[in-house]
Amino acid sequence: MASGQRLLVAMLVLFVCDFVGGLLAVTSGVATWGVAWGFDTNFTVPLPVAAVQLLLAWLAARNVRPPVGFVAAVVLGVFCLASLLSGLFDGDLTDKVASSGYPGGMTFGFLLLALTAVVGVLAVARARELRRRR
């Protein structure tokens, strides 16, 4: 599978997991619909951010205009790094999620962080590939 396809598939998996994380928070009663995917969420990334990440992955995966794909891959890699660092060090996962009563919240949070790291690594690999083509 080409690097662009791997990146897009990984981002789709992350997007679905982000959505499922919000659903789990709502069905557990620890978040409302608006909070679960909004910018005040502690359980996943905000849905608009996940949608932008998905768009960036799609742009990076396309071979039509390599400069656009290259920039999208770099921005997605930076996005993933920021998200990973935020998830590890802002305290939401260890403090707020752990004490919220969200079943499996810590485990699911670490799964999301691992998937974010995978997407970030694939985005950097795609950027390197697109840069070599230029």
Stockholm file with secondary structure:
# STOCKHOLM 1.0

chainA/1-134         MASGQRLLVAMLVLFVCDFVGGLLAVTSGVATWGVAWGFDTNFTVPLPVAAVQLLLAWLAARNVRPPVGFVAAVVLGVFCLASLLSGLFDGDLTDKVASSGYPGGMTFGFLLLALTAVVGVLAVARARELRRRR
#=GR chainA/1-134 SS CCHHHHHHHHHHHHHHHHHHHHHHHHHHTSSCHHHHHSTTCSSSCCHHHHHHHHHHHHHHHCCSCHHHHHHHHHHHHHHHHHHHHHHHHSSIIIIIIHHTTCTTHHHHHHHHHHHHHHHHHHHHHHHHHHHHHC
#=GC SS_cons         CCHHHHHHHHHHHHHHHHHHHHHHHHHHTSSCHHHHHSTTCSSSCCHHHHHHHHHHHHHHHCCSCHHHHHHHHHHHHHHHHHHHHHHHHSSIIIIIIHHTTCTTHHHHHHHHHHHHHHHHHHHHHHHHHHHHHC
//
